[in-house]
Amino acid sequence: MKYQYETILCIVNAGFSDTVMSAARACGATGGTVLHARGTANPEAETFFKITIQPDKEVVLILVPTAIKDDILHAIYREAGLNTPGQGIAFSLPVDGVVGLPDLKK
């Protein structure tokens, strides 16, 4: 089954959701939702990934047409990925149906 839309989820250190949204908008995203969260990674994760884990997080959810998903994921990684101060990870999930939004097709 080919999906028309995907949801991109990006988890970044607190204060970096604007960086994520700027990168996403540059690739055609029209908006997103930011949720405040708290990470629960264990100390071994810091050693494995060679990063310092900040517990306060922001989760950015962005609904996009499947056609632009990869461009947005790559842009987010460049601007807010693990090797940046945002220390973000991003992934996408297929969306089976959408209601209540204007046409998002690109």
C-alpha positions in Angstrom: 0.0 0.0 0.0 1.4 3.4 -1.0 0.7 6.1 1.5 0.0 9.7 0.5 1.2 11.3 3.8 3.8 10.6 6.4 4.2 12.0 9.9 7.8 13.0 10.7 8.6 12.8 14.4 11.8 14.6 15.6 13.0 14.5 19.2 15.5 17.3 20.0 16.9 19.0 23.1 14.6 21.7 24.5 14.9 24.9 22.6 15.6 23.4 19.2 12.1 22.9 17.8 12.4 26.2 15.8 15.5 24.9 14.1 13.7 21.7 13.1 10.7 23.6 11.8 12.9 26.0 9.8 14.7 23.1 8.1 11.3 21.4 7.4 9.7 24.6 6.0 12.7 25.1 3.7 11.8 21.8 2.1 8.0 22.4 1.8 6.5 21.6 5.2 3.7 24.0 6.1 3.6 23.6 9.9 4.0 21.3 12.9 3.2 20.6 16.5 5.6 20.8 19.4 5.2 18.6 22.5 7.4 19.1 25.5 8.9 15.9 26.9 11.5 14.4 29.1 14.0 11.8 27.9 14.7 8.6 29.9 18.0 7.4 28.3 20.3 5.5 30.5 24.0 6.6 31.2 25.3 3.9 28.8 23.6 5.6 25.9 25.8 8.7 26.5 28.9 6.5 26.3 27.7 4.6 23.2 26.6 7.7 21.2 29.4 9.9 22.7 27.0 12.7 23.5 25.7 14.3 26.7 22.0 13.6 27.1 19.8 16.5 28.2 16.6 15.2 29.8 14.4 18.1 28.6 13.2 17.4 25.1 10.8 18.7 22.4 9.0 16.4 20.1 8.1 17.9 16.7 5.3 16.3 14.7 5.0 17.3 11.1 2.5 15.9 8.6 3.9 16.0 5.1 3.2 14.5 1.6 5.2 11.4 1.1 6.9 12.9 -1.9 8.9 15.4 0.3 9.4 13.3 3.4 13.0 12.3 2.6 14.1 15.8 1.8 12.7 17.0 5.1 14.3 14.2 7.1 17.7 15.0 5.5 17.4 18.7 6.2 16.4 18.1 9.8 19.4 15.8 10.2 21.8 18.5 8.8 20.4 21.3 11.0 19.4 19.5 14.2 20.9 15.9 14.1 23.0 14.1 16.7 26.2 16.0 15.7 24.6 19.4 16.4 23.6 21.1 19.7 20.0 19.9 19.1 21.2 16.3 19.3 18.0 15.3 17.4 16.8 12.1 16.0 14.0 11.9 13.4 11.9 9.2 11.8 8.7 8.9 9.9 5.6 6.9 10.1 3.0 6.3 7.3 -0.4 7.9 7.7 -3.4 6.0 6.6 -5.9 8.9 6.5 -6.1 12.6 7.0 -9.2 14.8 7.7 -9.6 18.5 8.5 -6.6 19.8 6.7 -6.3 21.8 3.4 -4.8 19.9 0.5 -1.1 19.2 1.3 -0.2 17.7 -2.0 3.0 19.1 -3.6 
